Amino acid sequence: MSRDAARPPGDDADLDWCHEAVQGVSRTFALTVDVLDEPMASYICIGYLVCRVADTVEDADHIPPEEQARLLRVYDRTLDPDDETDVHDFRDDVDEWLPEARSDDWDVVAAAPRIVRTFRSLPADVRRAVTPPARELVQGMAMFVERYADTGGLRIQSREELEEYCYYAAGTVGTLVTNLLTRGDVSRERRDALYDTAEQFGLLLQLVNVAKDVYDDYTEENNVYLPAEWLDAEGVPQDEIIAPKHESGAAAVVRRTAAHARSFVDDAQTYLETVPTTDGNTLEAWAIPFLLAVGTLRELLASPEDALSATGVKVSRQEVFAVVTTMTGANDRNSLDELRETIAGQPFHRVSTSAD
């Protein structure tokens, strides 16, 4: 069966638009969707876009917090199958906040009716898998916006609160993915192992983002996710997180956050070693972001100060290409441990080049 023949039912133009949209808003999920087969490729793509609408609203520092929270709660009601709120109500309400020069993220928000319409065309069991964790994500984001309404941006206070935020932002997505992967004939043992480690897989990816995106999060969204208690221990006020005079202390907290992220790597690997490859799912779809997260942790631990400036922290395009090339079509779970250790030590494309 061809990939196109296995696509889920629905309007082809809408499905094509969703696949194009995800390429513009998430490098990680674009890589994932590209190496999934149908119908899982479309299920993950659309499920992610449903969540991305809320994520963009939550990150918008030009929208007053009270209005952000209200918009998020309207959007949540549009996802509730028992609520009569129409997604066009959300679209009408958000219209005045759409930037004149729209980014890819805001194009997704503007297209919320199209995304929700496409989502509702999916099979009922897929909708049941996606809706609860997607709504939990939206509700959690609204709660955090309300919690920090007086500060104009999020100011995470403790490790526990950081993990709470990361759960709503990414742990819920891990549950969403796992719900989709376990809809078929999956043994109880495998199902339990997946749900035991799904949240940790999401937390790993989100904590890596928190550590590497400090500069952009603060300058573009006025959010500080590095915990105040960790910054206080280094004498760094949260609102001076990127000040040159505090570089040493803030870099120490970036390194501490990266080390905390690394504590979830073992469970994330267990998740990968357990995922079923049915219904269009593939091992590489989740192994690629996992291995790139390991590479990003390597860079963060080596140069944490780069996360505090426009320089940023990321793996090179050459390493991304090497990882994607190695993993594409691969189904050897036993190689994950070796690949992980190799990438933790040095950029993977240098290993590949020297091996050639």
N, C-alpha and C positions, 0 to 999 in steps of 0.2 A: 504494500500500500504506500502511495506517495505521501509526502508530508502534507501537501495541500488537501488530499483526500481525507486525511485524518483530522482536519481542522474542525473545531466545534461549530454547531449551527449558528447562523446569524448573518448579518449583513457583511459581505466581504469588504466593502469600503471602510466600514467601521473597524473591523478587525485589522485591516492594513494600517489604518490611521493609528490605532493603539500600538502596534508594533513599531511604527516610525516614532511615535511620541516617546516611548520608553528609551529609545536611543539617545534622545536629547536631555533626559532628566537624570539618568543614573548610569554611570559607567559600569558599576558592578552588576546591576540587574540586566543591563543590555548584554553584557558578556554571558550571563546566565541564560537569558532567553534565547540567545543565538545558538547555544549548544544543547538546548532542549529539543525534543521532537514534539510533534503535535499528537494529542491535543494539549499536553501539559504546557507547551510553550505559550499558548494563548491563555490558559488558565492562570499561569503565574504572571504573565504580562498584564492582564486585565486586573487581577487581584492587587498587584503592586500599584497600578495607576489609581485604583479606588482609594488606596491609602495615601498616595502621593498628593492628592488634592488637599487632604487635611494637613499634611506635613508642610506644604507651602504656605497655607494660611497661618499655621502656628509659628512659622519662622518670619512672618512679615512684620518688620518693625515699623512700617508706615501705617499700620492699622492699630488703633487704640486697643489695649488689652481687653476691655469689656466687650468691644465689638468683635474681636477675634474669638473670644469664648462663645459669644452668641452665634456667630457664623458656624463655628464648629458644632455647636449643639443642633443647629438647623440641619447641617449636613448629616449628623448622626441620625436624626429622625428620618431623613430620606432613605437611609439604609435599613431602617427598621421595617420588615415586611408587614408588621401589624399597625404601622402608622400611616396616615393619609398624606403626610407632608410630601410634596412633589419636589423632585430635584430642581425643577425650574424655579421654585421658591428660593432655594439656595442661590441659584445662578443670578436671579434678580437682585438678591440682597448683596451679593459679592461684587456686582457690576461696578459700583462706584469706587471700589478699591483696586480694580484692575489697572496696573500701570499703563501709561500711554505707550511706552516702548516695552512690549511684553517679552519676557524671557520664555524659554521653553517650559519652565515650571508654571508660569502664569498662563501659558497657552493650555496647559493641562487643566488648570482650575477653570478657565473659561469654557473648556469642553466637558465640564462635569456631566451635563445631561447626556452627551454622547457616550461617555465612559459608563455611566450607570445604565443607560439603555443597552449597551453591549453586554455588560455584566448580567443584566436580567434575561438576556437571551441564552445564557449558558444553562446546562442541565441543572436540575433542582439540587442534586447532591453536591454539585460544585458550589452553588450559591450557599448551601447550608454549611459547607466547609469554610467559606471565606467570610461570611457575614459576622459571626460572633467575634472573631479576633480583630477584624477591621473596625467594628464598632468599639471594641475595647480600646484600640489605638486612638480613635477619635476622642472618646470620652476622657482618656488619660491626658491627651494633649490639652483639652479644654480645662481640665483640672489644674494642670501646671501653669497655664496662662493665667488663670484666676488666682492661683497661689502667689504669683509674682506680679500682679497687676500694678502694684505701687512702685515697682522698681523699673518698669519700662522694658524689662527683659529678664530672662531666667537667670537666677543666681543660685546654683546648686550649693547646698550647705555641707553635705556629708557624703561619705562613701555609700551609706544606705540609700540616701536620696538619689545619688547618681545611678545606682543600680535600679531604683524604682523608675526613674525617667527612662533609662535604657530598656527596661522591660516594656514600657508602653510604646516606645519608638521602634523597637526591633524584636524584643522577645515575642510580642504579639504576632509579628510577621513570621517568626519561626514556627509558632503554633499554626498560623494560616497555611504555611507550606506543608507542615506535617499533616494537617487535616486533609489536604489534597492528596498527599502521598499514601495515606492509609485508608482511602475509600474502598479499595478493592479487597482481595483475599490476602490479608496480611496476618501472620500468626500473632497471638497474644504476646509472645516473648519479644518479637521484633517491634510490635506496636509500643509496648511498654518502654523498650530501650530508646525508641525515637522520642517519645514524649518526655522521658527522663532527661534528655540532652538537647531538646529543641530550643529551649530558652537560652541555654548556655551558648549555643551556636549563634543565636541572634545577639546576645550580650557581647560576645567576642568581636563581632563585626562593628557594633555600635561603639564600644569602648575604643576601638582603634580609630574610628572617626572622631570621637571626642578628643583623643590625644593629638591627632594630626591636624585638626581643623581649628585650633585655638584662635589663631589670628582672624580667619574668615568669620568664625562664629561671633567674635566680639565686634569686629569692624563693620560687618555687613548686617548682622542681626541683633547686636547688643545682647548676646547671650554668653554667659560664662558657665561652662559645665564642670570645669575643674573645681573640686569641692573646696569651699571656703576653709574648712578645718585643715585641709592639707596645705593650702596657701598660707593660712595664718601661721602654721608651724615653720614656714620659711620666711615669714615677715613680708608677705606679698598681699596687699589689698586687692580684692577681686577687680575693682575698677581701674587698677593700674597693672593689669596682668601682662600687657605687652610693652610696658615702659622699659626702656633700656636699662635703667638703674636696677630693675628687679629681674633681669634676664637669668641670672644664676639660680635664684630661688624658684622662679616660675619654671625653668627648665627641669629642675629637680622634681617638680610636681608632674610635669609632662612625663618624665621617666617613670615616676611612681604609678601614674595612670596606665602607662604602657605595660608595666610589670603586672599590674592588676588584670589587665586584659589578657596577658599571657597565661594567667591562672585558669582561663577557660579553654585553652587550646586542646587539652586532652579530651574533654567532654565533646568539644566540637568535632574532633577527629572520630570519636566513637559514633557520633551522629552520622558522619559520612560513611563509616564502615557498615552502617546498618540500613541506609536508605534503599528502598526497593527501586528497581529500574523497570517500572511498568507504566503503562498509560502515557508513554512519551517521556518519562523521567530518565535522566542520565546521571551517572556518577560525576562526570566532569562539570555539570552545571553548578554543583555546590562545592566541588573540590577546587575549582579555579578561584572563587572569592576567598575560600579558606586559605589557600596557599599565598595569594596576594596579601591577605591580612598578615600572615606570618612574615612575609617580606617587608611589609610596612612597619611591623613591630621591630624588625632588625634595624631599619633606618631610624626609627624613633629612639631606640635605646642608644644608638650610636651618636645621633645629633639631635637631641630633644629641643635645643634652642631654635632649630629651623622652624618648629611649629609656631613660634612666637612672632614670626615675620612673614612678609609676603613671599619669601622663599618657599615656605611650605615643606611638607614631608610627603613623599610619594615614591613608589617604585618607578623605574624608568619604563618607557614604552618598549625598549628592547627586552626587559625582563617580563613584562606582561605578555609580549608576543611569544617568548620562549615557554612560559608556563602554559599559555593557551594551546600552543602547538603540541607540546608534550602530552597534555591531558585530552585533547580532542580525539574522540573515538576510543579513549582508554577505558577499561573496565576492571583494572587491577587494583582492588582495594589494598592489597598487600604492599603496594609501592608508596602509599601515602606517607608512612612513617619515614621512609628514606628521603622522599622529596621534601617533607617538612624539615627534617634535620639539615638537609643540604641548603635549602632556602634560608633557614635561620642563620646559617653561617656566612653566606655570601650571595650576591646577586646571581640568580639562576642562569641568566644568559651567559655569564662569564664561565660558569661550569660547563654549559653546553658547548661553548666555543672551544674551550681547552680540550674537551673530550673529542671534538672533531679533529 
